[in-house]
């Protein structure tokens, strides 16, 4: 990548910093502000890779266009690459809408599964609520909050996250939804 990016002035500006790639181990994400720029960057990468005996796996390489206002006129410069609306990068879903909603929903779903799998623990009366709370905080919440630093959260998504948290505490305390308990009373009981 260092050789590919020599004298390269392309990329996209994020917070005043020009970024053209994200790399972690063998995962690389290339960023460009136009289709022409992306085609040039991919050509440079392919040329440098071939010089080093490496090749780009075009069947694994995906192209995502982020265009919230649908103003980009696409040419066929990159037709050999599959265009996708979302992709996984380092365990997080990145979408072409720039929204975190699908990632938050996915994470909450994974955390709900983890919470449900611990049902025997929640029903065990020999385990204190303090220990159960600790288990929720170290086994469930990290699953839900993985990658939270990159999320764009709107009020509706914040409500979903808050509702999930309350669902966890109710599940941990084995309080059925038919029991008329307010969230405030549950949080008070748990001293949160």
N, C-alpha and C positions, 0 to 999 in steps of 0.2 A: 504494500500500500504506500509505503514511503516513496518508492520509486515512481509509482503511478501518479502520485500527487505532486511530484516535482514541477514547479512552475504552473501549477493549476490554480486558477482564480475563481473557479466555479463553486457551486454549493448553494446553500440557502442560509439566510441570516436568521438567527434565533437569539433574541435579546442582544442584538448588536454584534454577535459573534458569528462568523461564517463557518458553517459546518458542512462537510461533504461526505462524512462517513461515520458510522458507529461500528466498533469492532469488539467482539468478546470471543476468545478462543477461535473457533472456526466459523462463527456467525458474523457476517458483515452486512450492514445496511448502508446503501449508497443514497445520498441525497443530492438532488439537483433542482434548479428553479425552472427548468424547461425540458421538454422532450429532447431537443437537440443537444443540450448540455449533458443529459443522462446518456444519450447514445455515445457522445464523445468520451465520457468518463468510463463507460463500459468497454469501449474500444481500447482505450489506454490500458485498463486493467487486464483485458484479454491479451494484449500484446506483451505486456510485462510478465504476465503469468506464463505465457508460452515460452518466453526466453528462459524462464526458470524451471521449465519442465512441468508446469501445472496447467490445468484447464478449468474453465468455468463450466459447471454442470448446468446447461441451459434448461434442462427439465426440472431442476430444483430451484432455479432462479425465478423469482416472482417480481412483478412490476405492480406498483400501486400508485395511482394518481390521486393526489389530494387536491380537490377542486370544489370548494364549498359553493361557489357561485356558478358552476358549470360554464366557465368562460374559456377554458383551454380547448383549442382546436387540435385534435390529435392527428398526427401524420402516421405513416407506417414505418417509421425508423426502427421501432422496437417490436415489430410484429412477431419476431421469433420467441418472445418471452410471454408467458401467461400473465394476463392482467387480473388482479384480485382486488376485492373490496376490503379484505382484512388479512392479516398474517400474524403468526406467533413469533415473538422475538424475546428471548430470555424468559420464557414462561408467561409473558403478558401478550394480550391481544391488542394489536394496533389496527385501527380502522381508518378508512379514507374520509370519514366524517369529522375526525378530530375529537370525537366524543368518547367519554370513558364509560358510557352506560353499559355497553355489552360486556366490557371487562369487569365492571362492578357486579353485574348480574351473575356472570360466570363464577367469580370469586365467592360471592355469597352462596351460590349453589354448592360449590365445593365445600365450603365451611359448614353448611347445613348438613351435608352428608357426614362430615366428620363428627358433628354434634350428635346426629342420630345414631352413629355407630357406637357412641359412648353411653347409650341409654342404660346399660346395666350399671354403670358407675353412678349415673344420676339417681337411680332408684335405690342404690345401696345406702341404707340408713346408718351404717357403721363409718361412713366417710363424712367428715364435717363439711358444712357449707363453705367454710374458708378454703379447705383443700379443693373442693369442687370448683370454686371461683378461680383458684390458681390454675387448675387444669384447663378451664375455659380460656383463660388469658394466655396460656402457653401452647395449647394444642389447637384451639379453634380460631381465635382472633388473628393469629399470624397468617393463617390460610386466607382469611377474608381480606386482610389488609396488605397482602404482598403487592408491591409496586404502587402503593398509595401515594407516594411522593410525586408520581407522574399523572395522577388523575386530575381531571377537570370536573369539579363537583358543583352541580346546580342544586337548588333547594329541594327538588323532587328526589334527587339521588341521595341527598343528605338524609331525607326522611326514610328512604329504603334502608340505609345503613343503620339509622337509629332503631328502626323497626326490627331489623335483624338482631341487633344487640339485645333488645327487650325479649325477642323470641328465644334467644339463648338463655337469658336469665330465667324466664318462665319454664323453659324445658329443663334446665338444671334443677330448679326447685320442684319439678313435676306438678306445676300448676296448670290445670286444664283451662282452655279458653272459655269454658262455661262458667268458671269461677269469676265472680265480679270483683277483680282486684285491679286497682289502678297501677299504672307504671310507677307512679310516685311511691305507693306503698311497698312495691317490690324493691325499688332502689333503696328505700329507707330500711327495709328488713336486711338488705345486704350491706348496708352502710356505705353506699356508693354515692 
